[in-house]
Amino acid sequence: MKKYLFYAKSGQKMCFVHVLLNALDLKSAENEVKIIFEGESVKLPPILAEESNPLYKKALDSGLIAGVCLACAQTLGVKDDIEKINLPFLKDMSGHAGMRPYIEDGYEVFIF
C-alpha cells in the first residue's frame, strides 16, 4: 500500500474535481489517500456540500478529507461556512496546513 496526499490549492472547481477523481481512484486500489484544502481551494467545500456533489460526498464518506487550512479560511472569509459543514481546520504550520507531517509519514504529495 502506498500513501498519497493531495494538497489542493486551486479554487477552480473543475481542477478540484480531478483531485477527487484521482484520490478516489487511488483509494479504490487499496492506497491510503488524504486531501488538504489550502489556498483558494478552501472556498470549495461549502460549494460542493451545497450542491451535494457526489464525488465530494464519496471522498468525505471515505475519510479522504484531512482538513482545511485555518489561515486561508479566515483570510478568504469562509471560516464560518467550513465550521457549518464540520470539516477540521489544520494549522500546524504557522496557522496553515503543513505537508511535513505527511511527508514524514511516507506520503507522496501532489499539488493541484
Secondary structure by P-SEA (a helix, b strand, c coil): cbbbbbbcccccaaaaaaaaaaaaaaaaabbbbbbbbcccccccaaaaaaaccaaaaaaaaacccccccaaaaaaacaaaaaaaabbbbbccccccccaaaaaaabbbbbcc
